[in-house]
């Protein structure tokens, strides 16, 4: 056997032992024997680097140093999940689902592991990249660190799609976490607070050799394909290959991924609840942290039919186990001012351990909540983590209230600028109306403007924004575009290179598309989704700025509250001047020619329901064509539906409902002909 063959054979043998140990939990050789073979492979590769494979088992030991993690846009968005906390929530969800899809609905129940979400991309059976969830649209490239995790296959087994993403959680088992803390305590270091945060922090360590020392594991749960014609996993139409989520989990196992075997099929919500009840008790026997159960519609075609909201898939729901509760003392109530002027009262608590973290603060939301709880400084309060993430006060222990306790008086003036607060009828929050003179609001708006989902200005963070405002260098976000390197270099922690990066980042932000600029402006109630709808409808900032409330409410999903907020924003002379300055600096305040070239008003005023499997275009592409041509896509048929676009395998109930309501049923080709 020549050297190249030796290296190949030894690599394959070590991969097999890795899989047996880290995925199957069934080692067939001792650790000592494995280490000897690994060392042998390292020596052979060192002498003959030309024969070393890109996915060699020796890469598991790390050594690559990453100083700055590249931001990568997810080719397939990583959505959040809607949460439920009761049987009633799940029954409501099931009712919504059954109104939207035909036939029986089966569910896949999976445990919700509490770790750091990751998206792995494989091409031709090899790991191409690993990206953190980030904001769901883009995350950090942590490939070098992920390669050190032994349960992540660098090379796949058996049959696999040409290219696909697989999503999962990076977790730190209790045993490994406890061992890490024992070692830290032994050398006099502070112990880590909880496995989840430690796992998440591990992914951003600069030295992958340090990551390799941590006993991280990767548990996978979702395959997403790049090709609509692949016979594997989930394609855009469910045309061929696997038909269910449960089958996709089995495929992932066959390819070599570590997929928890707790997943179970359920034929009803009652069976789902049996699964939840079982694991609510038995989760404490698991080697990892879990905080609930994820329930998914099992049929992949039904998943496609149900689609997504702006934030989450309609076909999945996370059931959260009851949150842990503790009691502690309320020491003080302070008040925060948001970028819109909204006042949020904050409870400052006697520090207390809760769900693996030390809790010192909790939101009290608004004056009504304070009154409802009758909460007062000095009270003993019960605190829980909503969904085991955000701490909240749920009640007061009145048996321990001090005799001299006084009711809480909500503040009347802004804690930053001392302007008298206002509260409009029907609004839960108090507001500081000093829009341009309240320093906290000014800083908050600029911080929102530069944030990742908005202008994403590289080299400029929240602390630097505060410094720029406090030093008098900027008073609003349009001032950013007049900054020079010489102006920012004297700032704290600002060297020549970082100052240069900041100015370059500001310049690069001029290419950010209009819908994100519109979101960045910080108009109250105009989030990402609303900004996209307004940008698409009005196409440029001038048309939007001249729109009346009556005009705005005719736009899909724009109500009075949003319309009034947009009109109020452009009624301000100062806001109009800021927008004009942005325009003069070259910021994108209109849809690009490329986007406009693909948009028409041919379908304006018409509402479509899309159902079934299509041949010429995918369902996703068909929906985009409707929206690009001014139409609206609806998930359910009503008297307002203009057309039902029917594909192959469309359920009979949709056809029956369309016929009952006299909604025209058209084919895919009929629809495409409408665009000619």
Secondary structure, DSSP 8 states (H G I E B T S, - for coil): --HHHHHHHHHHHHHHHHIIIIISS--SS-HHHHHHHHHHHHHHHHH-GGG--TT-GGGGG---B-SS--EEE-SS---B--EE-SHHHHHHHHHHHHHHS-S---EEEEEEE-SEEEEEEEETTEEEEEEE-TTSSEEEB-HHHHTT-TTS-SB--SS--SEEEEEEEEEE-HHHHHHHHHHHHHTT----S-HHHHHHHHTT-SBHHHHHTS-EEEEEEEEEES-TT-SSS--SS--SS--BHHHHHHHHHHHT----TT-EEESSHHHHHHHHHHHHHHGGGSSS-EEEEEEEESBHHHHHHH-B-SSBBTTEEEEE----EEEEEEEEEEEEE-TTSBEEEEEEEEEEEETTEEEEEEE--SHHHHHHHT--TT-EEEEEEETTTEEEEEEE-GGG--TT-------SB-TTT--BEE--TT-SS-EE--TTT-HHHHHHHHHHHHSTTTT--TT--HHHHHHHHHTTS-SSGGGGGG--HHHHHTSTT--HHHHHHHHHHHHHGGGS-HHHHHHHTT-TT--HHHHHHHHHHH-BHHHHHT--HHHHTTSTT--HHHHHHHHHHHH-HHHHHHHHHHHHTT---B--HHHHHT--STTTT-EEEEESB-SSS-HHHHHHHHHHTT-EEESS--TT--EEEE-BT--HHHHHHHHHTT-EEE-HHHHHHHT-
